[in-house]
Amino acid sequence: MEQENRNERFKRIAAKRTNEILEKIRILGNCSNKSSYEYTEEEVNKIFSEIDKQLKLTKAKFIAGKRERFRL
């Protein structure tokens, strides 16, 4: 069996994890059903604020290596 290289491993694992995250987001959307749940705008904002924060932190990890360092 041929061993996968680092890029192939990244693609396989990243695709799987991304699909799992997208599915969880779709499932979270089920909580918007007002006939089954009661929530405030503040609670919803808190949820999406935390999701946005974590998304920005994770994205920063991917682009951090691409930034040029300050030099004099």
PDB file of N, CA, C, O and CB in Angstrom:
ATOM      1  N   MET A   1       0.847  -1.188   0.000  1.00  0.00           N
ATOM      2  CA  MET A   1       0.000   0.000   0.000  1.00  0.00           C
ATOM      3  C   MET A   1       0.886   1.243   0.000  1.00  0.00           C
ATOM      4  O   MET A   1       1.809   1.362   0.807  1.00  0.00           O
ATOM      5  CB  MET A   1      -0.961   0.003   1.227  1.00  0.00           C
ATOM      6  N   GLU A   2       0.596   2.156  -0.907  1.00  0.00           N
ATOM      7  CA  GLU A   2       1.389   3.372  -1.019  1.00  0.00           C
ATOM      8  C   GLU A   2       1.075   4.321   0.138  1.00  0.00           C
ATOM      9  O   GLU A   2      -0.086   4.544   0.478  1.00  0.00           O
ATOM     10  CB  GLU A   2       1.127   4.065  -2.370  1.00  0.00           C
ATOM     11  N   GLN A   3       2.121   4.866   0.726  1.00  0.00           N
ATOM     12  CA  GLN A   3       1.942   5.769   1.856  1.00  0.00           C
ATOM     13  C   GLN A   3       1.564   7.164   1.341  1.00  0.00           C
ATOM     14  O   GLN A   3       2.164   7.656   0.384  1.00  0.00           O
ATOM     15  CB  GLN A   3       3.235   5.831   2.723  1.00  0.00           C
ATOM     16  N   GLU A   4       0.583   7.791   1.966  1.00  0.00           N
ATOM     17  CA  GLU A   4       0.165   9.115   1.522  1.00  0.00           C
ATOM     18  C   GLU A   4       1.170  10.170   1.980  1.00  0.00           C
ATOM     19  O   GLU A   4       1.785  10.042   3.038  1.00  0.00           O
ATOM     20  CB  GLU A   4      -1.242   9.444   2.056  1.00  0.00           C
ATOM     21  N   ASN A   5       1.326  11.214   1.165  1.00  0.00           N
ATOM     22  CA  ASN A   5       2.230  12.289   1.561  1.00  0.00           C
ATOM     23  C   ASN A   5       1.498  13.277   2.477  1.00  0.00           C
ATOM     24  O   ASN A   5       0.303  13.127   2.730  1.00  0.00           O
ATOM     25  CB  ASN A   5       2.794  13.016   0.313  1.00  0.00           C
ATOM     26  N   ARG A   6       2.209  14.264   2.958  1.00  0.00           N
ATOM     27  CA  ARG A   6       1.633  15.199   3.940  1.00  0.00           C
ATOM     28  C   ARG A   6       0.461  15.987   3.384  1.00  0.00           C
ATOM     29  O   ARG A   6      -0.504  16.247   4.103  1.00  0.00           O
ATOM     30  CB  ARG A   6       2.693  16.161   4.423  1.00  0.00           C
ATOM     31  N   ASN A   7       0.529  16.377   2.101  1.00  0.00           N
ATOM     32  CA  ASN A   7      -0.582  17.125   1.509  1.00  0.00           C
ATOM     33  C   ASN A   7      -1.808  16.254   1.341  1.00  0.00           C
ATOM     34  O   ASN A   7      -2.925  16.702   1.600  1.00  0.00           O
ATOM     35  CB  ASN A   7      -0.176  17.707   0.166  1.00  0.00           C
ATOM     36  N   GLU A   8      -1.622  15.029   0.915  1.00  0.00           N
ATOM     37  CA  GLU A   8      -2.749  14.097   0.776  1.00  0.00           C
ATOM     38  C   GLU A   8      -3.393  13.833   2.136  1.00  0.00           C
ATOM     39  O   GLU A   8      -4.618  13.774   2.244  1.00  0.00           O
ATOM     40  CB  GLU A   8      -2.282  12.764   0.138  1.00  0.00           C
ATOM     41  N   ARG A   9      -2.571  13.675   3.169  1.00  0.00           N
ATOM     42  CA  ARG A   9      -3.092  13.455   4.525  1.00  0.00           C
ATOM     43  C   ARG A   9      -3.877  14.686   4.998  1.00  0.00           C
ATOM     44  O   ARG A   9      -4.946  14.564   5.595  1.00  0.00           O
ATOM     45  CB  ARG A   9      -1.930  13.141   5.516  1.00  0.00           C
ATOM     46  N   PHE A  10      -3.313  15.895   4.711  1.00  0.00           N
ATOM     47  CA  PHE A  10      -4.014  17.134   5.066  1.00  0.00           C
ATOM     48  C   PHE A  10      -5.381  17.185   4.398  1.00  0.00           C
ATOM     49  O   PHE A  10      -6.388  17.452   5.055  1.00  0.00           O
ATOM     50  CB  PHE A  10      -3.181  18.366   4.664  1.00  0.00           C
ATOM     51  N   LYS A  11      -5.418  16.930   3.092  1.00  0.00           N
ATOM     52  CA  LYS A  11      -6.680  17.003   2.353  1.00  0.00           C
ATOM     53  C   LYS A  11      -7.709  16.018   2.905  1.00  0.00           C
ATOM     54  O   LYS A  11      -8.882  16.356   3.061  1.00  0.00           O
ATOM     55  CB  LYS A  11      -6.440  16.728   0.867  1.00  0.00           C
ATOM     56  N   ARG A  12      -7.264  14.808   3.196  1.00  0.00           N
ATOM     57  CA  ARG A  12      -8.186  13.781   3.712  1.00  0.00           C
ATOM     58  C   ARG A  12      -8.745  14.184   5.073  1.00  0.00           C
ATOM     59  O   ARG A  12      -9.954  14.137   5.295  1.00  0.00           O
ATOM     60  CB  ARG A  12      -7.472  12.417   3.820  1.00  0.00           C
ATOM     61  N   ILE A  13      -7.862  14.577   5.970  1.00  0.00           N
ATOM     62  CA  ILE A  13      -8.295  14.904   7.335  1.00  0.00           C
ATOM     63  C   ILE A  13      -9.060  16.223   7.372  1.00  0.00           C
ATOM     64  O   ILE A  13     -10.080  16.328   8.053  1.00  0.00           O
ATOM     65  CB  ILE A  13      -7.085  14.977   8.276  1.00  0.00           C
ATOM     66  N   ALA A  14      -8.573  17.235   6.639  1.00  0.00           N
ATOM     67  CA  ALA A  14      -9.252  18.538   6.640  1.00  0.00           C
ATOM     68  C   ALA A  14     -10.657  18.426   6.052  1.00  0.00           C
ATOM     69  O   ALA A  14     -11.591  19.040   6.569  1.00  0.00           O
ATOM     70  CB  ALA A  14      -8.432  19.573   5.848  1.00  0.00           C
ATOM     71  N   ALA A  15     -10.820  17.654   4.982  1.00  0.00           N
ATOM     72  CA  ALA A  15     -12.150  17.487   4.378  1.00  0.00           C
ATOM     73  C   ALA A  15     -13.100  16.813   5.364  1.00  0.00           C
ATOM     74  O   ALA A  15     -14.246  17.233   5.524  1.00  0.00           O
ATOM     75  CB  ALA A  15     -12.060  16.657   3.072  1.00  0.00           C
ATOM     76  N   LYS A  16     -12.611  15.768   6.021  1.00  0.00           N
ATOM     77  CA  LYS A  16     -13.450  15.047   6.991  1.00  0.00           C
ATOM     78  C   LYS A  16     -13.867  15.970   8.142  1.00  0.00           C
ATOM     79  O   LYS A  16     -15.039  16.017   8.513  1.00  0.00           O
ATOM     80  CB  LYS A  16     -12.695  13.812   7.547  1.00  0.00           C
ATOM     81  N   ARG A  17     -12.903  16.700   8.699  1.00  0.00           N
ATOM     82  CA  ARG A  17     -13.209  17.584   9.834  1.00  0.00           C
ATOM     83  C   ARG A  17     -14.107  18.738   9.417  1.00  0.00           C
ATOM     84  O   ARG A  17     -14.991  19.140  10.172  1.00  0.00           O
ATOM     85  CB  ARG A  17     -11.919  18.130  10.446  1.00  0.00           C
ATOM     86  N   THR A  18     -13.888  19.275   8.219  1.00  0.00           N
ATOM     87  CA  THR A  18     -14.733  20.370   7.732  1.00  0.00           C
ATOM     88  C   THR A  18     -16.172  19.900   7.555  1.00  0.00           C
ATOM     89  O   THR A  18     -17.110  20.599   7.939  1.00  0.00           O
ATOM     90  CB  THR A  18     -14.188  20.926   6.401  1.00  0.00           C
ATOM     91  N   ASN A  19     -16.345  18.723   6.978  1.00  0.00           N
ATOM     92  CA  ASN A  19     -17.702  18.183   6.802  1.00  0.00           C
ATOM     93  C   ASN A  19     -18.374  17.929   8.144  1.00  0.00           C
ATOM     94  O   ASN A  19     -19.579  18.144   8.274  1.00  0.00           O
ATOM     95  CB  ASN A  19     -17.661  16.884   5.986  1.00  0.00           C
ATOM     96  N   GLU A  20     -17.622  17.475   9.145  1.00  0.00           N
ATOM     97  CA  GLU A  20     -18.192  17.271  10.483  1.00  0.00           C
ATOM     98  C   GLU A  20     -18.638  18.600  11.093  1.00  0.00           C
ATOM     99  O   GLU A  20     -19.705  18.678  11.702  1.00  0.00           O
ATOM    100  CB  GLU A  20     -17.166  16.583  11.407  1.00  0.00           C
ATOM    101  N   ILE A  21     -17.829  19.636  10.931  1.00  0.00           N
ATOM    102  CA  ILE A  21     -18.178  20.963  11.462  1.00  0.00           C
ATOM    103  C   ILE A  21     -19.423  21.501  10.767  1.00  0.00           C
ATOM    104  O   ILE A  21     -20.330  22.013  11.423  1.00  0.00           O
ATOM    105  CB  ILE A  21     -17.001  21.952  11.286  1.00  0.00           C
ATOM    106  N   LEU A  22     -19.469  21.388   9.443  1.00  0.00           N
ATOM    107  CA  LEU A  22     -20.633  21.880   8.695  1.00  0.00           C
ATOM    108  C   LEU A  22     -21.906  21.160   9.110  1.00  0.00           C
ATOM    109  O   LEU A  22     -22.966  21.779   9.214  1.00  0.00           O
ATOM    110  CB  LEU A  22     -20.412  21.714   7.192  1.00  0.00           C
ATOM    111  N   GLU A  23     -21.811  19.865   9.345  1.00  0.00           N
ATOM    112  CA  GLU A  23     -22.977  19.107   9.806  1.00  0.00           C
ATOM    113  C   GLU A  23     -23.422  19.584  11.186  1.00  0.00           C
ATOM    114  O   GLU A  23     -24.620  19.720  11.434  1.00  0.00           O
ATOM    115  CB  GLU A  23     -22.660  17.599   9.842  1.00  0.00           C
ATOM    116  N   LYS A  24     -22.478  19.839  12.081  1.00  0.00           N
ATOM    117  CA  LYS A  24     -22.828  20.331  13.423  1.00  0.00           C
ATOM    118  C   LYS A  24     -23.490  21.710  13.340  1.00  0.00           C
ATOM    119  O   LYS A  24     -24.408  22.004  14.105  1.00  0.00           O
ATOM    120  CB  LYS A  24     -21.568  20.399  14.322  1.00  0.00           C
ATOM    121  N   ILE A  25     -23.029  22.549  12.420  1.00  0.00           N
ATOM    122  CA  ILE A  25     -23.656  23.867  12.246  1.00  0.00           C
ATOM    123  C   ILE A  25     -25.091  23.704  11.751  1.00  0.00           C
ATOM    124  O   ILE A  25     -25.997  24.393  12.219  1.00  0.00           O
ATOM    125  CB  ILE A  25     -22.841  24.738  11.253  1.00  0.00           C
ATOM    126  N   ARG A  26     -25.293  22.782  10.796  1.00  0.00           N
ATOM    127  CA  ARG A  26     -26.670  22.522  10.325  1.00  0.00           C
ATOM    128  C   ARG A  26     -27.549  22.036  11.476  1.00  0.00           C
ATOM    129  O   ARG A  26     -28.703  22.447  11.594  1.00  0.00           O
ATOM    130  CB  ARG A  26     -26.668  21.473   9.177  1.00  0.00           C
ATOM    131  N   ILE A  27     -27.012  21.173  12.312  1.00  0.00           N
ATOM    132  CA  ILE A  27     -27.765  20.655  13.460  1.00  0.00           C
ATOM    133  C   ILE A  27     -28.064  21.773  14.460  1.00  0.00           C
ATOM    134  O   ILE A  27     -29.157  21.826  15.023  1.00  0.00           O
ATOM    135  CB  ILE A  27     -26.981  19.517  14.154  1.00  0.00           C
ATOM    136  N   LEU A  28     -27.099  22.663  14.681  1.00  0.00           N
ATOM    137  CA  LEU A  28     -27.333  23.816  15.556  1.00  0.00           C
ATOM    138  C   LEU A  28     -28.512  24.635  15.049  1.00  0.00           C
ATOM    139  O   LEU A  28     -29.288  25.171  15.840  1.00  0.00           O
ATOM    140  CB  LEU A  28     -26.071  24.697  15.647  1.00  0.00           C
ATOM    141  N   GLY A  29     -28.644  24.731  13.733  1.00  0.00           N
ATOM    142  CA  GLY A  29     -29.760  25.464  13.138  1.00  0.00           C
ATOM    143  C   GLY A  29     -31.117  24.924  13.558  1.00  0.00           C
ATOM    144  O   GLY A  29     -32.106  25.657  13.551  1.00  0.00           O
ATOM    145  N   ASN A  30     -31.176  23.650  13.922  1.00  0.00           N
ATOM    146  CA  ASN A  30     -32.434  23.078  14.394  1.00  0.00           C
ATOM    147  C   ASN A  30     -32.925  23.750  15.675  1.00  0.00           C
ATOM    148  O   ASN A  30     -34.122  23.748  15.961  1.00  0.00           O
ATOM    149  CB  ASN A  30     -32.272  21.584  14.625  1.00  0.00           C
ATOM    150  N   CYS A  31     -32.005  24.323  16.440  1.00  0.00           N
ATOM    151  CA  CYS A  31     -32.385  25.011  17.685  1.00  0.00           C
ATOM    152  C   CYS A  31     -33.159  26.300  17.415  1.00  0.00           C
ATOM    153  O   CYS A  31     -33.705  26.895  18.344  1.00  0.00           O
ATOM    154  CB  CYS A  31     -31.138  25.327  18.513  1.00  0.00           C
ATOM    155  N   SER A  32     -33.212  26.737  16.163  1.00  0.00           N
ATOM    156  CA  SER A  32     -33.942  27.962  15.841  1.00  0.00           C
ATOM    157  C   SER A  32     -35.451  27.753  15.791  1.00  0.00           C
ATOM    158  O   SER A  32     -36.202  28.718  15.649  1.00  0.00           O
ATOM    159  CB  SER A  32     -33.466  28.510  14.519  1.00  0.00           C
ATOM    160  N   ASN A  33     -35.903  26.518  15.903  1.00  0.00           N
ATOM    161  CA  ASN A  33     -37.326  26.197  15.845  1.00  0.00           C
ATOM    162  C   ASN A  33     -38.026  26.723  17.107  1.00  0.00           C
ATOM    163  O   ASN A  33     -37.905  26.143  18.186  1.00  0.00           O
ATOM    164  CB  ASN A  33     -37.538  24.660  15.698  1.00  0.00           C
ATOM    165  N   LYS A  34     -38.752  27.821  16.948  1.00  0.00           N
ATOM    166  CA  LYS A  34     -39.406  28.475  18.095  1.00  0.00           C
ATOM    167  C   LYS A  34     -40.539  27.643  18.699  1.00  0.00           C
ATOM    168  O   LYS A  34     -40.943  27.888  19.836  1.00  0.00           O
ATOM    169  CB  LYS A  34     -39.951  29.822  17.672  1.00  0.00           C
ATOM    170  N   SER A  35     -41.051  26.669  17.956  1.00  0.00           N
ATOM    171  CA  SER A  35     -42.108  25.839  18.537  1.00  0.00           C
ATOM    172  C   SER A  35     -41.524  24.791  19.490  1.00  0.00           C
ATOM    173  O   SER A  35     -42.246  24.207  20.299  1.00  0.00           O
ATOM    174  CB  SER A  35     -42.917  25.149  17.424  1.00  0.00           C
ATOM    175  N   SER A  36     -40.218  24.560  19.388  1.00  0.00           N
ATOM    176  CA  SER A  36     -39.566  23.587  20.271  1.00  0.00           C
ATOM    177  C   SER A  36     -38.664  24.232  21.315  1.00  0.00           C
ATOM    178  O   SER A  36     -38.420  23.650  22.372  1.00  0.00           O
ATOM    179  CB  SER A  36     -38.759  22.618  19.451  1.00  0.00           C
ATOM    180  N   TYR A  37     -38.171  25.428  21.025  1.00  0.00           N
ATOM    181  CA  TYR A  37     -37.196  26.078  21.904  1.00  0.00           C
ATOM    182  C   TYR A  37     -37.566  27.526  22.154  1.00  0.00           C
ATOM    183  O   TYR A  37     -38.277  28.160  21.373  1.00  0.00           O
ATOM    184  CB  TYR A  37     -35.794  25.997  21.304  1.00  0.00           C
ATOM    185  N   GLU A  38     -37.060  28.026  23.268  1.00  0.00           N
ATOM    186  CA  GLU A  38     -37.235  29.434  23.611  1.00  0.00           C
ATOM    187  C   GLU A  38     -35.851  30.007  23.870  1.00  0.00           C
ATOM    188  O   GLU A  38     -35.065  29.428  24.619  1.00  0.00           O
ATOM    189  CB  GLU A  38     -38.181  29.622  24.860  1.00  0.00           C
ATOM    190  N   TYR A  39     -35.553  31.144  23.252  1.00  0.00           N
ATOM    191  CA  TYR A  39     -34.224  31.743  23.402  1.00  0.00           C
ATOM    192  C   TYR A  39     -34.333  33.244  23.178  1.00  0.00           C
ATOM    193  O   TYR A  39     -35.291  33.744  22.590  1.00  0.00           O
ATOM    194  CB  TYR A  39     -33.201  31.108  22.409  1.00  0.00           C
ATOM    195  N   THR A  40     -33.315  33.943  23.668  1.00  0.00           N
ATOM    196  CA  THR A  40     -33.272  35.388  23.508  1.00  0.00           C
ATOM    197  C   THR A  40     -32.276  35.759  22.405  1.00  0.00           C
ATOM    198  O   THR A  40     -31.429  34.954  22.016  1.00  0.00           O
ATOM    199  CB  THR A  40     -32.893  36.073  24.844  1.00  0.00           C
ATOM    200  N   GLU A  41     -32.393  36.961  21.926  1.00  0.00           N
ATOM    201  CA  GLU A  41     -31.445  37.466  20.934  1.00  0.00           C
ATOM    202  C   GLU A  41     -30.039  37.508  21.530  1.00  0.00           C
ATOM    203  O   GLU A  41     -29.058  37.241  20.838  1.00  0.00           O
ATOM    204  CB  GLU A  41     -31.865  38.872  20.436  1.00  0.00           C
ATOM    205  N   GLU A  42     -29.949  37.840  22.798  1.00  0.00           N
ATOM    206  CA  GLU A  42     -28.657  37.876  23.485  1.00  0.00           C
ATOM    207  C   GLU A  42     -27.998  36.491  23.495  1.00  0.00           C
ATOM    208  O   GLU A  42     -26.790  36.379  23.284  1.00  0.00           O
ATOM    209  CB  GLU A  42     -28.833  38.389  24.925  1.00  0.00           C
ATOM    210  N   GLU A  43     -28.776  35.454  23.736  1.00  0.00           N
ATOM    211  CA  GLU A  43     -28.243  34.091  23.735  1.00  0.00           C
ATOM    212  C   GLU A  43     -27.731  33.693  22.351  1.00  0.00           C
ATOM    213  O   GLU A  43     -26.669  33.085  22.213  1.00  0.00           O
ATOM    214  CB  GLU A  43     -29.317  33.101  24.200  1.00  0.00           C
ATOM    215  N   VAL A  44     -28.509  34.050  21.335  1.00  0.00           N
ATOM    216  CA  VAL A  44     -28.108  33.745  19.957  1.00  0.00           C
ATOM    217  C   VAL A  44     -26.828  34.500  19.605  1.00  0.00           C
ATOM    218  O   VAL A  44     -25.912  33.934  19.009  1.00  0.00           O
ATOM    219  CB  VAL A  44     -29.242  34.109  18.960  1.00  0.00           C
ATOM    220  N   ASN A  45     -26.769  35.771  19.974  1.00  0.00           N
ATOM    221  CA  ASN A  45     -25.572  36.569  19.706  1.00  0.00           C
ATOM    222  C   ASN A  45     -24.348  35.998  20.410  1.00  0.00           C
ATOM    223  O   ASN A  45     -23.248  36.017  19.856  1.00  0.00           O
ATOM    224  CB  ASN A  45     -25.794  38.014  20.142  1.00  0.00           C
ATOM    225  N   LYS A  46     -24.529  35.495  21.617  1.00  0.00           N
ATOM    226  CA  LYS A  46     -23.434  34.898  22.373  1.00  0.00           C
ATOM    227  C   LYS A  46     -22.898  33.649  21.666  1.00  0.00           C
ATOM    228  O   LYS A  46     -21.687  33.451  21.574  1.00  0.00           O
ATOM    229  CB  LYS A  46     -23.898  34.546  23.796  1.00  0.00           C
ATOM    230  N   ILE A  47     -23.802  32.821  21.173  1.00  0.00           N
ATOM    231  CA  ILE A  47     -23.415  31.609  20.441  1.00  0.00           C
ATOM    232  C   ILE A  47     -22.585  31.975  19.220  1.00  0.00           C
ATOM    233  O   ILE A  47     -21.490  31.446  19.027  1.00  0.00           O
ATOM    234  CB  ILE A  47     -24.662  30.801  20.017  1.00  0.00           C
ATOM    235  N   PHE A  48     -23.107  32.883  18.392  1.00  0.00           N
ATOM    236  CA  PHE A  48     -22.423  33.191  17.141  1.00  0.00           C
ATOM    237  C   PHE A  48     -21.184  34.045  17.346  1.00  0.00           C
ATOM    238  O   PHE A  48     -20.266  34.009  16.527  1.00  0.00           O
ATOM    239  CB  PHE A  48     -23.364  33.890  16.204  1.00  0.00           C
ATOM    240  N   SER A  49     -21.146  34.799  18.410  1.00  0.00           N
ATOM    241  CA  SER A  49     -19.935  35.544  18.743  1.00  0.00           C
ATOM    242  C   SER A  49     -18.793  34.582  19.057  1.00  0.00           C
ATOM    243  O   SER A  49     -17.664  34.782  18.608  1.00  0.00           O
ATOM    244  CB  SER A  49     -20.187  36.486  19.936  1.00  0.00           C
ATOM    245  N   GLU A  50     -19.088  33.550  19.821  1.00  0.00           N
ATOM    246  CA  GLU A  50     -18.068  32.554  20.163  1.00  0.00           C
ATOM    247  C   GLU A  50     -17.640  31.759  18.930  1.00  0.00           C
ATOM    248  O   GLU A  50     -16.454  31.476  18.757  1.00  0.00           O
ATOM    249  CB  GLU A  50     -18.595  31.600  21.246  1.00  0.00           C
ATOM    250  N   ILE A  51     -18.586  31.405  18.084  1.00  0.00           N
ATOM    251  CA  ILE A  51     -18.247  30.690  16.848  1.00  0.00           C
ATOM    252  C   ILE A  51     -17.349  31.571  15.978  1.00  0.00           C
ATOM    253  O   ILE A  51     -16.335  31.099  15.463  1.00  0.00           O
ATOM    254  CB  ILE A  51     -19.537  30.285  16.069  1.00  0.00           C
ATOM    255  N   ASP A  52     -17.713  32.845  15.811  1.00  0.00           N
ATOM    256  CA  ASP A  52     -16.910  33.777  15.012  1.00  0.00           C
ATOM    257  C   ASP A  52     -15.504  33.922  15.589  1.00  0.00           C
ATOM    258  O   ASP A  52     -14.523  33.939  14.846  1.00  0.00           O
ATOM    259  CB  ASP A  52     -17.596  35.154  14.943  1.00  0.00           C
ATOM    260  N   LYS A  53     -15.411  34.025  16.912  1.00  0.00           N
ATOM    261  CA  LYS A  53     -14.114  34.180  17.577  1.00  0.00           C
ATOM    262  C   LYS A  53     -13.218  32.974  17.305  1.00  0.00           C
ATOM    263  O   LYS A  53     -12.053  33.133  16.940  1.00  0.00           O
ATOM    264  CB  LYS A  53     -14.304  34.367  19.093  1.00  0.00           C
ATOM    265  N   GLN A  54     -13.756  31.781  17.481  1.00  0.00           N
ATOM    266  CA  GLN A  54     -12.972  30.572  17.254  1.00  0.00           C
ATOM    267  C   GLN A  54     -12.592  30.412  15.783  1.00  0.00           C
ATOM    268  O   GLN A  54     -11.497  29.944  15.470  1.00  0.00           O
ATOM    269  CB  GLN A  54     -13.748  29.350  17.726  1.00  0.00           C
ATOM    270  N   LEU A  55     -13.484  30.795  14.891  1.00  0.00           N
ATOM    271  CA  LEU A  55     -13.196  30.719  13.463  1.00  0.00           C
ATOM    272  C   LEU A  55     -12.041  31.652  13.096  1.00  0.00           C
ATOM    273  O   LEU A  55     -11.151  31.269  12.336  1.00  0.00           O
ATOM    274  CB  LEU A  55     -14.450  31.070  12.642  1.00  0.00           C
ATOM    275  N   LYS A  56     -12.053  32.874  13.631  1.00  0.00           N
ATOM    276  CA  LYS A  56     -10.968  33.824  13.364  1.00  0.00           C
ATOM    277  C   LYS A  56      -9.643  33.331  13.926  1.00  0.00           C
ATOM    278  O   LYS A  56      -8.608  33.464  13.273  1.00  0.00           O
ATOM    279  CB  LYS A  56     -11.303  35.193  13.954  1.00  0.00           C
ATOM    280  N   LEU A  57      -9.662  32.764  15.127  1.00  0.00           N
ATOM    281  CA  LEU A  57      -8.435  32.235  15.729  1.00  0.00           C
ATOM    282  C   LEU A  57      -7.869  31.081  14.903  1.00  0.00           C
ATOM    283  O   LEU A  57      -6.659  30.993  14.695  1.00  0.00           O
ATOM    284  CB  LEU A  57      -8.705  31.770  17.169  1.00  0.00           C
ATOM    285  N   THR A  58      -8.736  30.215  14.442  1.00  0.00           N
ATOM    286  CA  THR A  58      -8.298  29.072  13.651  1.00  0.00           C
ATOM    287  C   THR A  58      -7.761  29.523  12.293  1.00  0.00           C
ATOM    288  O   THR A  58      -6.736  29.022  11.833  1.00  0.00           O
ATOM    289  CB  THR A  58      -9.453  28.080  13.463  1.00  0.00           C
ATOM    290  N   LYS A  59      -8.445  30.458  11.661  1.00  0.00           N
ATOM    291  CA  LYS A  59      -7.983  30.972  10.370  1.00  0.00           C
ATOM    292  C   LYS A  59      -6.618  31.634  10.522  1.00  0.00           C
ATOM    293  O   LYS A  59      -5.758  31.498   9.652  1.00  0.00           O
ATOM    294  CB  LYS A  59      -9.003  31.973   9.785  1.00  0.00           C
ATOM    295  N   ALA A  60      -6.422  32.345  11.617  1.00  0.00           N
ATOM    296  CA  ALA A  60      -5.144  33.016  11.861  1.00  0.00           C
ATOM    297  C   ALA A  60      -3.993  32.015  11.933  1.00  0.00           C
ATOM    298  O   ALA A  60      -2.873  32.330  11.532  1.00  0.00           O
ATOM    299  CB  ALA A  60      -5.210  33.828  13.156  1.00  0.00           C
ATOM    300  N   LYS A  61      -4.257  30.829  12.435  1.00  0.00           N
ATOM    301  CA  LYS A  61      -3.222  29.797  12.493  1.00  0.00           C
ATOM    302  C   LYS A  61      -2.748  29.408  11.091  1.00  0.00           C
ATOM    303  O   LYS A  61      -1.571  29.105  10.895  1.00  0.00           O
ATOM    304  CB  LYS A  61      -3.746  28.559  13.234  1.00  0.00           C
ATOM    305  N   PHE A  62      -3.657  29.418  10.124  1.00  0.00           N
ATOM    306  CA  PHE A  62      -3.310  29.043   8.761  1.00  0.00           C
ATOM    307  C   PHE A  62      -2.541  30.146   8.040  1.00  0.00           C
ATOM    308  O   PHE A  62      -1.677  29.853   7.214  1.00  0.00           O
ATOM    309  CB  PHE A  62      -4.563  28.700   7.985  1.00  0.00           C
ATOM    310  N   ILE A  63      -2.842  31.403   8.339  1.00  0.00           N
ATOM    311  CA  ILE A  63      -2.186  32.501   7.613  1.00  0.00           C
ATOM    312  C   ILE A  63      -0.982  33.075   8.362  1.00  0.00           C
ATOM    313  O   ILE A  63      -0.240  33.880   7.799  1.00  0.00           O
ATOM    314  CB  ILE A  63      -3.186  33.610   7.346  1.00  0.00           C
ATOM    315  N   ALA A  64      -0.776  32.680   9.610  1.00  0.00           N
ATOM    316  CA  ALA A  64       0.313  33.225  10.417  1.00  0.00           C
ATOM    317  C   ALA A  64       1.669  33.001   9.756  1.00  0.00           C
ATOM    318  O   ALA A  64       2.517  33.893   9.786  1.00  0.00           O
ATOM    319  CB  ALA A  64       0.303  32.598  11.805  1.00  0.00           C
ATOM    320  N   GLY A  65       1.886  31.860   9.175  1.00  0.00           N
ATOM    321  CA  GLY A  65       3.161  31.556   8.551  1.00  0.00           C
ATOM    322  C   GLY A  65       3.410  32.315   7.269  1.00  0.00           C
ATOM    323  O   GLY A  65       4.545  32.363   6.796  1.00  0.00           O
ATOM    324  N   LYS A  66       2.390  32.902   6.698  1.00  0.00           N
ATOM    325  CA  LYS A  66       2.520  33.609   5.431  1.00  0.00           C
ATOM    326  C   LYS A  66       2.863  35.089   5.608  1.00  0.00           C
ATOM    327  O   LYS A  66       3.227  35.756   4.640  1.00  0.00           O
ATOM    328  CB  LYS A  66       1.243  33.478   4.644  1.00  0.00           C
ATOM    329  N   ARG A  67       2.754  35.596   6.803  1.00  0.00           N
ATOM    330  CA  ARG A  67       3.033  37.016   7.048  1.00  0.00           C
ATOM    331  C   ARG A  67       4.541  37.242   7.106  1.00  0.00           C
ATOM    332  O   ARG A  67       5.303  36.418   7.614  1.00  0.00           O
ATOM    333  CB  ARG A  67       2.360  37.495   8.367  1.00  0.00           C
ATOM    334  N   GLU A  68       4.931  38.370   6.575  1.00  0.00           N
ATOM    335  CA  GLU A  68       6.333  38.746   6.639  1.00  0.00           C
ATOM    336  C   GLU A  68       6.614  39.363   8.001  1.00  0.00           C
ATOM    337  O   GLU A  68       5.788  40.090   8.554  1.00  0.00           O
ATOM    338  CB  GLU A  68       6.701  39.728   5.497  1.00  0.00           C
ATOM    339  N   ARG A  69       7.780  39.065   8.524  1.00  0.00           N
ATOM    340  CA  ARG A  69       8.194  39.623   9.813  1.00  0.00           C
ATOM    341  C   ARG A  69       8.708  41.043   9.606  1.00  0.00           C
ATOM    342  O   ARG A  69       9.266  41.367   8.558  1.00  0.00           O
ATOM    343  CB  ARG A  69       9.283  38.737  10.482  1.00  0.00           C
ATOM    344  N   PHE A  70       8.516  41.869  10.603  1.00  0.00           N
ATOM    345  CA  PHE A  70       8.999  43.236  10.568  1.00  0.00           C
ATOM    346  C   PHE A  70      10.526  43.248  10.572  1.00  0.00           C
ATOM    347  O   PHE A  70      11.160  42.511  11.327  1.00  0.00           O
ATOM    348  CB  PHE A  70       8.444  44.039  11.758  1.00  0.00           C
ATOM    349  N   ARG A  71      11.101  44.085   9.728  1.00  0.00           N
ATOM    350  CA  ARG A  71      12.565  44.228   9.669  1.00  0.00           C
ATOM    351  C   ARG A  71      12.922  45.696   9.539  1.00  0.00           C
ATOM    352  O   ARG A  71      12.186  46.477   8.935  1.00  0.00           O
ATOM    353  CB  ARG A  71      13.165  43.417   8.483  1.00  0.00           C
ATOM    354  N   LEU A  72      14.036  46.057  10.100  1.00  0.00           N
ATOM    355  CA  LEU A  72      14.555  47.426   9.951  1.00  0.00           C
ATOM    356  C   LEU A  72      15.598  47.460   8.865  1.00  0.00           C
ATOM    357  O   LEU A  72      16.159  48.519   8.582  1.00  0.00           O
ATOM    358  CB  LEU A  72      15.149  47.948  11.274  1.00  0.00           C
TER     359      LEU A  72
END
